[in-house]
Amino acid sequence: ENNQLPPMIRRLKKDVTKDLPLKTETNVDRYMPEIQAHAYHEALTFLREGNSSKQKMQGFQDMRRISLHPLSPEHATTSADEYIKQSARLVALFELLDKIYEKGEKALVFVESINMHQWLSVYIETRYNMSHKPDRIFGSVSAQSRQAIVDRFQDQTNTGFDPLLLSPKAAGVGLTLTAATHVIHLTRWWNPAVEDQCTDRAYRIGQTNDVYVYYIRALHPTYGESSFDGVLDQLLKSKRALASGVLAPFNENESIDAIIDQLTKSD
């Protein structure tokens, strides 16, 4: 009697999409300005001094939030331009969008914070003198509305600069957005499969143009690669390398613990 399991055939994306155009992935690094660096250092101190798991999780979430911006948009007391200057990631984002605008191309911008979604939508319309606010896809957007947004974005008569703002968890599967040639990860999830699924909204069958993927990282001027964004980036790279060779379930809680452990050990 043969008790051996039948062989498992695993289809990798690289095998399925050999005919796709080129995909270029780039880390876009900027150092935190003073207000962001100061807030980040305080959050790191809180994390390192935390005795309970609740405290550590609070410190983790604070560092994650501050790495995007030290102030939530509704608490901004300065002009939009000043608000951007307070965030290394926003500075990098608009440097990218300015170039994409000059080329008249489309972009997907993945950002988790709904408040930041809303702020970006209003500001992008103004900055680039658009005829409409950029569309947004996030958790509470209905399936019908999502499809209408996708149809507008994909419409071949809708040419020129058009960024689409999306939540990583809400838009990671099921959407075809091949009109975009740029994918910007403004905020990142600690599960690489979620992030790769986001990129695959543009880099999939039907894409005829090269796709440029940007991972924006805010680095603290003192901690450098040991900053939250650097630690998360290294974790995602190691998880991707592991996932390429092993069929294993992904444990997001283990990844959070690994990030916290690395941050509390960093000098």
C-alpha positions as CSV (number, residue, x, y, z in Angstrom):
1,E,0.0,0.0,0.0
2,N,1.3,3.4,-1.0
3,N,0.8,5.9,1.8
4,Q,2.8,8.7,0.1
5,L,0.9,11.9,-0.5
6,P,0.6,13.0,-4.2
7,P,3.1,15.6,-5.3
8,M,1.9,19.2,-4.9
9,I,2.2,21.5,-7.9
10,R,2.8,25.1,-7.0
11,R,2.3,27.7,-9.7
12,L,4.5,30.8,-9.0
13,K,3.6,34.2,-10.3
14,K,6.9,34.4,-12.2
15,D,5.9,31.2,-14.1
16,V,2.4,32.5,-14.9
17,T,3.4,36.0,-16.0
18,K,6.5,35.5,-18.1
19,D,5.0,37.6,-20.8
20,L,4.4,40.6,-18.6
21,P,6.4,43.8,-19.2
22,L,9.2,44.8,-16.8
23,K,8.5,45.5,-13.1
24,T,11.0,47.8,-11.4
25,E,10.9,48.0,-7.5
26,T,12.6,50.9,-5.7
27,N,13.0,52.0,-2.1
28,V,12.5,55.7,-1.9
29,D,14.2,56.9,1.3
30,R,13.9,60.3,3.0
31,Y,15.1,61.3,6.5
32,M,12.5,62.5,9.0
33,P,12.3,66.3,9.6
34,E,12.9,67.5,13.1
35,I,9.2,67.4,14.3
36,Q,8.8,63.8,13.0
37,A,12.1,62.6,14.4
38,H,11.4,64.0,17.8
39,A,7.9,62.4,18.0
40,Y,9.4,59.1,16.7
41,H,12.1,59.1,19.4
42,E,9.5,59.7,22.1
43,A,7.5,56.8,20.8
44,L,10.5,54.6,20.7
45,T,11.4,55.4,24.3
46,F,7.8,54.6,25.3
47,L,8.1,51.2,23.5
48,R,11.4,50.3,25.1
49,E,10.2,51.2,28.6
50,G,6.9,49.3,28.1
51,N,6.5,46.4,30.6
52,S,3.2,45.0,29.4
53,S,2.2,43.7,26.0
54,K,-0.5,46.4,25.9
55,Q,2.2,49.1,26.3
56,K,4.4,47.6,23.7
57,M,1.6,47.3,21.2
58,Q,0.7,51.0,21.9
59,G,4.3,52.0,21.3
60,F,4.4,49.9,18.1
61,Q,1.2,51.6,16.8
62,D,2.5,55.0,17.7
63,M,5.8,54.5,15.8
64,R,3.9,53.1,12.8
65,R,1.6,56.2,12.8
66,I,4.4,58.7,13.3
67,S,6.4,57.2,10.6
68,L,3.7,58.3,8.2
69,H,3.1,61.7,9.9
70,P,3.5,62.9,13.5
71,L,0.1,64.6,13.3
72,S,-3.2,63.3,12.0
73,P,-4.6,65.5,9.2
74,E,-7.5,66.7,11.4
75,H,-5.0,68.0,13.9
76,A,-2.9,69.9,11.4
77,T,-2.6,73.6,12.3
78,T,-0.3,74.7,9.4
79,S,-0.7,75.1,5.6
80,A,-0.9,72.0,3.4
81,D,2.7,72.6,2.2
82,E,4.0,72.9,5.8
83,Y,2.0,69.7,6.7
84,I,3.8,67.9,3.9
85,K,7.2,69.1,5.1
86,Q,6.6,67.6,8.5
87,S,6.6,64.1,7.0
88,A,9.5,62.4,5.2
89,R,7.0,60.0,3.5
90,L,4.7,62.8,2.2
91,V,7.7,64.7,0.9
92,A,8.8,61.6,-1.1
93,L,5.2,60.9,-2.2
94,F,4.8,64.3,-3.8
95,E,8.2,64.2,-5.4
96,L,7.0,61.0,-7.1
97,L,3.6,62.4,-8.0
98,D,5.0,65.6,-9.5
99,K,7.1,63.5,-11.9
100,I,4.1,61.2,-12.7
101,Y,2.0,64.3,-13.3
102,E,4.6,65.7,-15.7
103,K,4.4,62.4,-17.7
104,G,0.6,62.4,-17.6
105,E,0.4,58.8,-16.2
106,K,-1.7,57.0,-13.7
107,A,-0.7,55.8,-10.2
108,L,-2.0,53.6,-7.4
109,V,-1.3,55.0,-3.9
110,F,-1.7,52.5,-1.1
111,V,-2.3,54.1,2.3
112,E,-4.2,52.6,5.3
113,S,-5.2,55.7,7.2
114,I,-8.7,56.9,6.1
115,N,-8.1,60.4,7.4
116,M,-4.9,60.5,5.3
117,H,-7.0,59.2,2.3
118,Q,-9.4,62.1,2.7
119,W,-6.7,64.7,3.1
120,L,-4.7,63.5,0.2
121,S,-7.8,63.4,-2.1
122,V,-8.6,67.1,-1.4
123,Y,-5.0,68.3,-1.6
124,I,-4.1,66.3,-4.8
125,E,-7.1,67.8,-6.6
126,T,-5.8,71.3,-5.7
127,R,-2.1,70.8,-6.2
128,Y,-2.5,69.3,-9.7
129,N,-5.6,71.5,-10.7
130,M,-7.6,68.3,-11.4
131,S,-11.2,68.4,-12.5
132,H,-12.2,66.0,-9.8
133,K,-10.9,64.6,-6.5
134,P,-9.0,61.3,-6.9
135,D,-11.2,58.3,-6.3
136,R,-10.7,56.3,-3.1
137,I,-11.2,52.6,-2.4
138,F,-11.3,51.5,1.3
139,G,-13.2,49.1,3.5
140,S,-16.7,50.7,3.6
141,V,-16.9,51.4,-0.1
142,S,-19.5,49.1,-1.6
143,A,-18.7,46.5,-4.3
144,Q,-20.9,48.4,-6.7
145,S,-19.0,51.7,-6.1
146,R,-15.7,49.9,-6.3
147,Q,-16.5,48.6,-9.7
148,A,-17.7,52.0,-10.9
149,I,-14.3,53.5,-9.7
150,V,-12.4,50.7,-11.5
151,D,-14.4,51.3,-14.7
152,R,-13.6,55.0,-14.6
153,F,-10.0,54.4,-13.9
154,Q,-9.6,51.8,-16.7
155,D,-11.6,53.8,-19.3
156,Q,-9.4,54.3,-22.3
157,T,-10.9,57.7,-22.9
158,N,-9.8,58.7,-19.3
159,T,-6.2,59.7,-20.2
160,G,-3.6,61.7,-18.4
161,F,-2.6,62.0,-14.7
162,D,-5.0,60.2,-12.4
163,P,-3.9,58.8,-9.0
164,L,-6.2,56.3,-7.2
165,L,-6.0,56.1,-3.4
166,L,-6.5,52.6,-2.0
167,S,-6.5,50.8,1.4
168,P,-4.1,47.8,1.3
169,K,-6.5,45.4,3.0
170,A,-9.6,46.5,1.1
171,A,-8.0,46.6,-2.4
172,G,-5.5,43.8,-2.3
173,V,-7.5,41.3,-4.3
174,G,-10.1,41.2,-7.1
175,L,-9.4,44.5,-8.8
176,T,-7.8,45.0,-12.2
177,L,-6.2,48.4,-12.5
178,T,-3.8,47.9,-15.4
179,A,-4.2,51.6,-16.5
180,A,-1.7,52.4,-13.7
181,T,2.0,52.2,-14.5
182,H,3.1,53.4,-11.0
183,V,2.4,51.7,-7.7
184,I,3.3,53.7,-4.5
185,H,3.2,52.0,-1.1
186,L,2.9,55.0,1.2
187,T,2.0,52.7,4.1
188,R,3.0,49.1,4.3
189,W,1.4,46.0,5.8
190,W,3.6,43.5,7.6
191,N,2.3,40.6,5.5
192,P,4.3,40.6,2.3
193,A,1.5,38.6,0.5
194,V,-0.9,41.6,1.1
195,E,1.6,44.0,-0.2
196,D,2.3,41.9,-3.3
197,Q,-1.4,41.5,-4.0
198,C,-1.7,45.3,-3.9
199,T,1.1,45.6,-6.5
200,D,-0.6,42.9,-8.6
201,R,-3.6,45.2,-9.1
202,A,-1.5,46.9,-11.8
203,Y,1.1,44.2,-12.6
204,R,-1.1,41.5,-14.0
205,I,-2.3,39.9,-17.2
206,G,-3.5,42.8,-19.4
207,Q,-0.7,45.1,-18.4
208,T,1.2,46.3,-21.6
209,N,3.5,48.9,-20.0
210,D,6.4,48.7,-17.6
211,V,5.3,49.1,-14.0
212,Y,7.3,51.0,-11.4
213,V,6.8,50.1,-7.8
214,Y,7.9,52.5,-5.0
215,Y,8.3,51.6,-1.3
216,I,8.5,54.9,0.6
217,R,10.6,54.8,3.8
218,A,10.9,57.4,6.5
219,L,14.3,57.0,8.2
220,H,15.2,58.6,11.5
221,P,18.4,60.6,11.1
222,T,19.9,58.8,14.1
223,Y,18.6,55.3,13.8
224,G,18.8,55.0,10.0
225,E,18.0,51.4,8.8
226,S,17.0,50.6,12.4
227,S,14.0,52.9,12.1
228,F,10.6,51.4,11.9
229,D,10.4,51.6,8.1
230,G,13.9,50.0,7.8
231,V,13.1,47.1,10.2
232,L,9.7,46.5,8.5
233,D,11.4,46.5,5.1
234,Q,13.9,43.9,6.1
235,L,11.2,41.7,7.7
236,L,9.2,41.8,4.5
237,K,12.2,40.9,2.4
238,S,13.1,37.9,4.6
239,K,9.4,36.8,4.7
240,R,9.3,37.0,0.9
241,A,12.5,34.9,0.6
242,L,11.1,32.3,3.0
243,A,7.7,32.2,1.2
244,S,9.3,31.7,-2.2
245,G,10.6,28.3,-1.0
246,V,8.1,27.1,1.6
247,L,4.3,26.7,1.6
248,A,3.6,27.9,5.1
249,P,0.8,29.9,6.8
250,F,1.7,33.5,7.6
251,N,1.3,34.6,11.2
252,E,0.9,38.4,11.4
253,N,1.2,38.5,15.2
254,E,4.6,36.8,15.0
255,S,5.7,39.5,12.5
256,I,4.6,42.3,14.9
257,D,6.4,40.7,17.7
258,A,9.6,40.4,15.5
259,I,9.4,44.1,14.6
260,I,8.9,45.1,18.3
261,D,11.8,42.9,19.3
262,Q,14.1,44.4,16.7
263,L,13.1,48.0,17.6
264,T,13.7,47.4,21.3
265,K,17.1,46.0,20.6
266,S,18.3,48.7,18.2
267,D,20.6,51.4,19.3
